[in-house]
């Protein structure tokens, strides 16, 4: 089995093709690009193959054997001939504009549910403010509050997650 195929199966990230892998003592860099032939315009929803330019994007994934895994993604920017809009292709495993995969964010959330943000940040080599922001972004998705409860504060959200408050209590404390 070729090393690129091995990493494609190990990571099991759809929509990408691995070009090259660099392994160092503390880091695994995986150079990859999209395996999708076309992309859908978010404005007019038509499929398009007209690439305007390429960007290099670094995305952090879960560690493997104590080494940080960084995806060097060659991301395409398209221009839609129908609506003349520029847009970047999207992937199911990473949010637009984020520098970490969805599973990395979920792992940080699980990690910080059991310990302080500062300890979690030290383990994943990020600032504690970044880890705290990731935690609350993921918590909002996990709790899946109805729209009328969207204004719950971070403190009340934390109480909801650890089971010390109910949704009505959290909403009442805002008024």
Legacy VTK file of the C-alpha trace (Angstrom):
# vtk DataFile Version 3.0
C-alpha trace
ASCII
DATASET POLYDATA
POINTS 175 float
0.000 0.000 0.000
1.320 3.429 -0.940
1.925 5.880 1.940
-0.573 8.422 0.534
-3.309 5.783 0.344
-2.475 4.730 3.899
-3.004 8.282 5.191
-6.180 8.714 3.111
-7.631 5.611 4.776
-6.342 6.603 8.211
-7.787 10.111 8.100
-10.924 9.045 6.195
-11.677 12.618 5.183
-13.964 12.630 2.161
-13.424 14.970 -0.764
-9.606 15.150 -0.589
-6.701 13.466 -2.302
-3.312 13.336 -0.592
-0.335 14.455 -2.685
2.573 14.274 -0.226
3.258 13.506 3.437
6.118 14.966 5.528
6.726 13.334 8.918
8.977 15.018 11.493
9.566 14.349 15.166
6.663 16.498 16.363
4.529 17.062 13.279
2.884 15.318 10.335
2.231 17.608 7.376
-0.176 16.232 4.801
-0.330 18.105 1.514
-3.701 17.535 -0.112
-6.162 18.901 -2.619
-9.807 18.491 -3.483
-10.895 15.336 -5.261
-14.195 16.967 -6.263
-14.557 17.820 -9.919
-16.884 20.769 -9.441
-18.379 22.981 -6.771
-21.829 24.437 -6.150
-22.237 28.203 -6.071
-23.769 29.239 -2.711
-25.666 32.104 -4.393
-27.375 30.564 -7.439
-26.788 26.866 -6.524
-25.450 25.996 -9.987
-22.489 23.651 -10.331
-19.292 25.124 -11.664
-15.823 23.974 -12.765
-14.287 27.371 -13.564
-11.400 27.901 -11.106
-10.267 31.488 -10.553
-7.253 30.826 -8.298
-5.815 28.544 -5.604
-5.131 29.172 -1.918
-3.031 27.222 0.570
-4.881 26.644 3.813
-3.460 25.048 6.986
-5.949 22.980 8.946
-5.249 21.210 12.233
-6.575 17.671 12.722
-6.415 15.186 15.587
-2.936 14.149 16.697
-1.493 10.807 15.611
0.989 9.054 17.924
1.768 12.275 19.793
2.443 14.234 16.596
0.428 17.247 15.496
-1.365 16.632 12.205
-1.577 19.596 9.839
-3.386 19.433 6.518
-1.914 21.732 3.875
-5.003 22.025 1.708
-4.806 23.449 -1.788
-8.195 25.129 -1.841
-9.819 26.383 -5.026
-11.593 29.680 -5.506
-14.281 29.522 -8.168
-15.976 32.200 -10.200
-19.581 31.511 -11.081
-20.363 32.391 -14.718
-24.099 32.684 -13.914
-24.027 35.208 -11.060
-20.402 36.420 -11.392
-19.676 35.631 -7.738
-16.340 34.443 -6.304
-16.494 31.650 -3.713
-14.265 29.040 -2.101
-15.086 25.366 -2.288
-16.547 23.846 0.860
-15.791 20.582 2.585
-17.995 18.573 4.928
-15.244 18.035 7.513
-14.195 21.672 8.108
-16.179 24.878 8.566
-15.470 27.749 6.153
-12.638 29.950 7.377
-11.698 27.689 10.310
-8.183 26.337 10.866
-9.263 23.076 12.513
-11.382 20.109 11.512
-14.838 19.451 12.966
-13.545 16.392 14.818
-10.683 18.443 16.335
-13.250 20.948 17.636
-15.379 18.134 19.050
-12.349 16.578 20.755
-11.401 19.924 22.341
-14.998 20.244 23.560
-14.873 16.783 25.161
-11.465 17.530 26.647
-12.564 20.814 28.226
-15.801 19.388 29.610
-13.712 17.625 32.256
-10.950 20.130 33.011
-10.159 23.873 32.946
-9.636 25.650 29.625
-6.019 26.416 30.511
-5.177 22.721 30.926
-7.007 21.802 27.729
-5.197 24.577 25.873
-1.821 23.287 27.056
-2.655 19.800 25.795
-3.680 20.952 22.306
-1.088 23.742 22.013
-3.594 26.587 21.630
-4.333 29.680 23.703
-6.886 29.261 26.477
-9.079 31.956 24.872
-9.183 30.016 21.586
-10.056 26.826 23.442
-12.766 28.627 25.419
-14.281 30.041 22.200
-14.171 26.594 20.562
-15.811 25.071 23.611
-18.753 27.481 23.613
-19.224 27.264 19.829
-19.401 23.478 20.093
-21.617 23.685 23.201
-24.182 25.753 21.325
-24.310 23.049 18.648
-24.504 20.219 21.199
-27.304 21.804 23.241
-29.215 22.770 20.066
-31.273 25.473 21.720
-34.453 26.630 19.989
-34.247 30.075 18.361
-36.106 31.789 21.198
-33.349 30.673 23.619
-30.501 31.870 21.408
-29.511 34.656 23.819
-28.428 32.376 26.670
-25.206 33.686 28.205
-22.016 31.619 28.271
-22.303 31.279 32.047
-25.842 29.913 31.847
-24.824 27.669 28.946
-22.063 26.231 31.123
-24.604 25.590 33.903
-26.904 23.879 31.365
-24.104 21.612 30.177
-23.073 20.466 33.631
-26.702 19.938 34.646
-27.052 22.697 37.233
-29.701 24.679 35.340
-32.645 24.057 33.089
-33.446 25.984 29.914
-36.237 28.042 31.578
-33.889 28.964 34.453
-31.218 30.086 32.004
-33.670 32.227 30.061
-35.200 33.777 33.197
-31.764 34.790 34.476
-31.238 36.995 31.401
-34.134 39.316 32.165
LINES 1 176
175 0 1 2 3 4 5 6 7 8 9 10 11 12 13 14 15 16 17 18 19 20 21 22 23 24 25 26 27 28 29 30 31 32 33 34 35 36 37 38 39 40 41 42 43 44 45 46 47 48 49 50 51 52 53 54 55 56 57 58 59 60 61 62 63 64 65 66 67 68 69 70 71 72 73 74 75 76 77 78 79 80 81 82 83 84 85 86 87 88 89 90 91 92 93 94 95 96 97 98 99 100 101 102 103 104 105 106 107 108 109 110 111 112 113 114 115 116 117 118 119 120 121 122 123 124 125 126 127 128 129 130 131 132 133 134 135 136 137 138 139 140 141 142 143 144 145 146 147 148 149 150 151 152 153 154 155 156 157 158 159 160 161 162 163 164 165 166 167 168 169 170 171 172 173 174
